[in-house]
Amino acid sequence: MDLDCTLFPGNPADTCDLWDGLNSVPITLAAGQISEVDFGNVGAIKGRKFSDLNGNGVDDSEPGVQGVQFLLTGTALDGVTPISLCTNTDANGNYSFPLTPGDELLVTEVPPPNSIATTPLTCSGSFGDPATPSTCAGFSCEFGNACLGGNCAAKTLGWWKNSGNSSITGADLCALSALNLRDAKGTHVVFISPTNCAAYGGPTVAQITAGRKAFTTWLGNATATNMAYMLSAQLATMTLNTRHPNGTCSLVGVSIYVGTPPTTKPKCLGQGTMTPLVNSNGFITLSALMSDANSELGSYGLTTSGKTDRTCQGFKETALDNANNSESKRG
């Protein structure tokens, strides 16, 4: 809002207040000078696109995503003229549209390829006449997506059985032996005895060599006839992946997309309880999945056809298999 400041005769400058009907701002002007004041009562249609690393649908100060297209559609205040605009996010993931008065305006995200939305793809609001400040606050919407996997480049079961076998250390074999891993008969398997793992200096070279051979045989023989065996193989593979991080991703703090767990008894991954491990967007932290799988193997080591918990173990086995093949949707 512009108002004239009247200069008193003989004064080179004077002070007056600009008033927008709600607030006043003092300014000092010299003769012929023009001043503009932003009262902040005209909003905008804007928002942000973020990479939802943990898949929780909330922007936890996560990185913005550049180059995502957004559409603005609706009808102008005359009730007739259609509104149709598009814009792209900047380097920080921010987007904005020109001041566009209209009713029932809709902002729609054009989803990037190879991603899964963790927030609604649309957001609505209105933008009134800027001449009436109370109606033109605008609105802001945030949109989150998690990218399709591949960015963590985990190694597969086959790789650890073959090419990666020589990379397995004595400490790895001891860590694997401490898990509740099972074989075809549901028997707990160890690759180096706890006594040798606890010995001064750790296991010997001969014990490590024998342990690697035993692990390779066990891993190569895994089948889903006993689902606990197959789940054990995928859990062991992911355990090695987390213990041998690469330059792309350490897998620490990673969340993966698993979808909706099956309805089973006992509850699968806490589904239907007050403390589900899978959030409403279908994501679970990798550490929670691994911990739950190991705990379940301790309780249900033999899950052949018709056995309790076979269905849930199959769900977890698939999730870990996808993650080991870098096929999971993850942040």
Order of alpha helices (4+ residues) and beta strands (2+ residues): beta-beta-beta-beta-beta-beta-beta-beta-beta-beta-alpha-alpha-alpha-alpha-alpha-beta-beta-alpha-alpha-beta
